[in-house]
Amino acid sequence: MTTPRPTSTALADARIPAAHPFAEHLRRVAALDAAEPLRPWTPQDGPLPGLFLSHGGGPLPFEDPDWLGPLHDWARSLPRPTAILVVSAHWESAPLSVSADRPDELVYDFGGFDPMYHRFRYDTPDAGALARQVAGLMPDTEQPHRHARRGLDHGAWVPLKIMYPAADIPVLQLSLPTDDPDRLLAVGERLRPLREQGVLVIGSGHMTHGMPYLTREMFLENQVPGWSSDFDTWAAEALARGDVAELSRFRTAAPGMPYAHPTVEHFTPLFLTLGAAADPTAPVTTTLDGYSVGFSRRSFQVA
């Protein structure tokens, strides 16, 4: 495996105040890794699961133990991936595109937070091999455009920096090329063979994301509006039944719409994850639930 670029991630983390929750998280991770290093994936493990990840608001998960511990515990419950492929709500691009093999900069696509977060780094190894694998799985008419400079956006690097803070796994971001569930299921199905090679395939969005309807009270007090809880309950029940057809009708079938998703890019990565499952209609395994600033953070994995 290519050696990561030296120390830039560690140097950024060294500027975090010692009492910051993420600094404590890094100390916890170091202790866990020293006691029991993460076991690398082998073919005997079988396919890695596919994940749908609610990624939190900007860098807020770095400040919240309710994000930090569960996300890292989720990563430790899996063998260490050979590589990671992420489709994030924050990169809608058609035709299909992939990020730079080894970008110089992250995408800091958030505002109003401590400037410290704009100094964070996540310098992962070269992902060129994964880019070639992805291209090999796509039809000749749908070859992904390769961006020479595009880095990882916060829907990718924020949760991954919590889950795999060593930044020693190649990461590639794939654009979200459509909001059509059937087309996204088909893209996920094409990516399914990657899981058999130890690649962690992640759809990164948020189970509810009614940003225009977020009030100050919801933000400060984590008040859960009815449209958020109603949508989350509907989605949880459909996922438990493996009812992909019902989920695909979310615009008209789900309670809480359109408030839960006034724009749909934070929900639709779910269909790529389901498409990458061996059986998209099988019940999923919920790994994270509850609410953050009023939004459902339901996250799950598929076999």
C-alpha positions in Angstrom: 0.0 0.0 0.0 1.2 3.5 -0.8 2.6 5.3 2.3 0.4 8.3 3.3 1.9 11.8 3.0 3.7 12.5 6.3 2.3 14.3 9.3 0.0 16.9 7.8 -3.1 15.3 9.4 -1.2 14.9 12.7 0.0 18.5 12.6 -3.6 19.8 12.1 -4.8 17.7 14.9 -2.1 18.9 17.2 -3.6 22.4 17.1 -6.9 21.2 18.6 -7.2 22.3 22.2 -6.5 19.4 24.6 -10.0 19.6 26.1 -11.8 19.5 22.7 -14.0 16.4 22.3 -12.1 15.4 19.2 -8.8 15.5 21.0 -10.2 13.2 23.6 -11.5 11.0 20.7 -8.0 10.7 19.2 -6.6 9.7 22.6 -9.2 7.0 22.9 -8.5 5.8 19.4 -4.8 5.6 20.1 -5.4 3.6 23.2 -7.7 1.2 21.4 -5.3 0.8 18.5 -2.4 0.1 20.8 -4.4 -2.6 22.7 -5.9 -4.2 19.5 -5.0 -2.9 16.1 -7.8 -3.0 13.5 -7.6 -6.3 11.6 -7.1 -6.0 7.8 -9.8 -7.4 5.6 -9.1 -10.7 3.9 -11.1 -12.6 1.3 -12.0 -15.1 4.0 -14.1 -12.3 5.6 -16.4 -12.2 2.6 -17.8 -8.9 1.2 -17.6 -5.9 3.4 -21.1 -4.4 4.2 -22.3 -1.3 2.4 -23.1 1.7 4.6 -25.6 4.5 4.6 -24.2 7.2 6.8 -25.9 10.3 8.2 -22.9 12.5 8.3 -24.0 15.3 10.6 -23.9 19.1 10.1 -20.6 20.4 8.9 -17.9 19.7 11.5 -20.4 19.4 14.4 -19.7 15.7 14.8 -16.2 16.6 15.9 -17.7 18.3 19.0 -20.2 15.6 20.0 -19.3 12.4 21.8 -22.7 10.9 20.6 -21.2 11.0 17.1 -17.5 10.3 17.9 -17.8 7.1 19.8 -20.5 5.4 17.8 -18.9 6.2 14.4 -15.5 4.9 15.5 -17.0 1.8 17.1 -18.8 1.1 13.9 -15.5 1.2 12.0 -13.9 -1.1 14.6 -16.7 -3.6 14.2 -15.6 -4.2 10.6 -12.3 -5.4 9.2 -10.0 -2.6 8.0 -11.0 -1.9 4.4 -8.6 -2.1 1.5 -10.1 1.2 0.2 -13.2 3.4 0.7 -15.6 4.7 -2.0 -18.0 7.4 -0.9 -21.0 9.0 -2.7 -21.8 12.2 -0.8 -24.9 14.4 -0.9 -22.5 17.4 -1.4 -21.3 16.5 -4.8 -24.1 16.3 -7.4 -22.6 15.9 -10.8 -23.7 14.3 -14.0 -22.2 12.7 -15.9 -20.7 10.4 -13.2 -17.4 11.8 -11.9 -14.7 10.7 -9.4 -12.4 12.8 -7.2 -8.7 13.3 -7.7 -6.6 10.2 -6.9 -4.7 12.2 -4.3 -6.1 15.7 -4.0 -4.0 18.5 -2.4 -6.9 20.0 -0.5 -10.2 19.0 1.1 -13.4 20.8 0.3 -14.4 22.9 3.3 -18.0 23.3 2.2 -19.4 24.8 5.4 -19.4 28.1 7.2 -20.0 29.7 10.5 -17.8 27.3 12.5 -14.5 27.7 14.2 -11.7 28.5 11.6 -9.8 25.6 13.2 -11.9 23.2 11.1 -10.6 24.8 7.8 -7.1 23.7 8.8 -8.1 20.1 9.3 -6.4 17.7 6.9 -7.2 14.1 5.7 -4.3 13.1 3.5 -5.0 9.6 2.4 -3.0 7.3 0.1 -3.3 7.4 -3.7 -6.7 6.1 -4.8 -5.8 5.6 -8.5 -6.2 1.9 -8.3 -9.7 2.2 -6.9 -10.6 4.8 -9.6 -9.6 2.3 -12.3 -11.6 -0.4 -10.6 -14.7 1.8 -10.6 -14.2 2.7 -14.2 -13.9 -1.0 -15.1 -17.3 -1.6 -13.5 -19.1 1.0 -15.6 -20.4 0.7 -19.2 -18.3 2.3 -21.9 -21.0 4.9 -22.3 -20.9 5.9 -18.6 -17.2 6.1 -17.9 -16.7 8.5 -14.9 -14.9 11.8 -15.5 -11.8 12.0 -13.5 -11.2 15.3 -11.8 -7.5 16.2 -11.4 -8.0 18.4 -8.3 -11.4 17.8 -6.7 -10.9 16.8 -3.0 -13.2 15.1 -0.5 -16.1 17.2 0.7 -17.3 17.2 4.3 -19.9 14.5 3.7 -16.9 12.2 3.1 -13.9 13.5 5.1 -15.7 14.5 8.4 -17.2 11.0 9.2 -14.1 9.2 7.8 -11.7 11.3 9.9 -13.7 10.1 13.0 -13.9 6.5 11.8 -10.4 6.1 10.4 -8.4 9.1 11.8 -5.0 7.7 10.7 -6.0 8.5 7.1 -4.1 5.5 5.9 -6.8 4.0 3.7 -7.2 5.1 0.1 -10.5 7.1 -0.3 -12.2 8.0 -3.6 -15.4 10.1 -3.9 -17.9 9.3 -6.6 -20.4 12.0 -7.6 -24.2 11.7 -7.1 -25.2 11.7 -10.8 -29.0 11.7 -10.4 -31.9 11.8 -7.9 -33.7 9.0 -9.6 -33.9 6.0 -7.2 -33.9 3.3 -9.9 -30.8 4.8 -11.6 -29.0 5.0 -8.3 -29.9 1.4 -7.4 -28.4 0.4 -10.7 -25.2 2.3 -10.0 -25.0 0.7 -6.6 -25.4 -2.7 -8.2 -22.5 -2.1 -10.5 -20.4 -1.2 -7.5 -21.3 -4.4 -5.6 -18.2 -6.3 -6.7 -16.0 -3.8 -4.9 -17.3 -5.1 -1.6 -16.0 -8.5 -2.5 -12.5 -7.0 -2.7 -12.7 -5.4 0.7 -13.8 -1.9 -0.4 -16.1 -0.1 1.9 -18.9 1.4 -0.2 -20.6 4.4 1.6 -23.7 6.5 0.7 -23.3 9.6 2.8 -26.3 11.9 3.4 -28.8 12.4 6.2 -32.0 10.6 7.0 -33.8 14.0 7.4 -32.4 17.3 6.4 -34.9 20.1 6.5 -32.4 22.8 6.7 -34.7 25.7 5.7 -37.0 24.7 8.6 -34.4 24.4 11.3 -35.1 27.0 14.0 -32.6 28.3 16.6 -34.5 26.4 19.3 -34.2 23.1 17.4 -30.5 23.7 16.8 -29.6 24.7 20.4 -32.0 22.3 22.2 -32.1 19.4 19.8 -35.9 19.8 19.5 -37.3 17.2 17.1 -40.0 18.5 14.8 -42.8 16.2 13.8 -41.9 16.2 10.1 -38.4 14.8 11.1 -39.7 12.1 13.4 -42.5 11.1 11.1 -40.2 10.7 8.1 -37.7 8.8 10.2 -40.3 6.3 11.5 -41.6 5.8 8.0 -38.1 5.1 6.6 -37.2 2.8 9.5 -40.3 0.7 9.0 -39.8 0.5 5.2 -36.1 -0.5 5.7 -37.1 -3.1 8.2 -39.4 -4.6 5.7 -36.9 -4.3 2.8 -39.6 -2.3 1.0 -37.4 -0.6 -1.7 -40.5 0.3 -3.8 -42.0 2.2 -0.9 -38.7 4.0 -0.2 -38.5 4.9 -3.9 -41.9 6.7 -3.6 -40.6 8.9 -0.8 -41.5 12.2 -2.5 -45.2 11.3 -2.3 -45.4 8.5 0.2 -43.4 9.7 3.1 -45.0 11.7 5.9 -43.1 14.9 6.7 -42.4 15.7 3.0 -41.3 18.1 1.7 -40.1 19.5 5.0 -37.9 16.5 5.8 -36.2 16.9 2.4 -36.9 20.2 0.6 -34.1 19.0 -1.7 -33.5 15.3 -1.9 -29.7 14.9 -2.2 -29.3 13.9 1.4 -31.8 11.0 1.1 -31.0 9.6 -2.3 -27.5 8.2 -1.5 -29.5 5.6 0.4 -30.4 4.0 -2.9 -26.8 3.6 -4.0 -26.2 1.7 -0.7 -29.2 -0.5 -1.2 -28.2 -1.2 -4.7 -24.8 -2.4 -3.5 -26.4 -4.9 -1.2 -26.5 -8.6 -2.2 -30.2 -8.4 -1.7 -31.6 -4.8 -1.7 -34.9 -6.0 -0.3 -33.3 -7.6 2.8 -33.8 -5.8 6.1 -30.9 -3.6 7.0 -28.9 -3.4 10.3 -29.3 0.0 12.0 -26.1 1.1 13.6 -26.9 4.7 14.6 -30.2 6.4 15.4 -31.6 9.3 17.4 -31.5 13.0 16.4 -29.0 15.8 16.1 -30.2 19.4 15.9 -33.6 18.1 15.1 -32.5 15.9 12.2 -32.6 12.1 12.2 -29.1 10.6 12.0 -30.3 7.1 11.3 -27.5 5.1 9.7 -27.3 1.5 8.6 -25.4 -1.2 6.9 -26.4 -3.8 4.3 -25.0 -7.3 3.7 
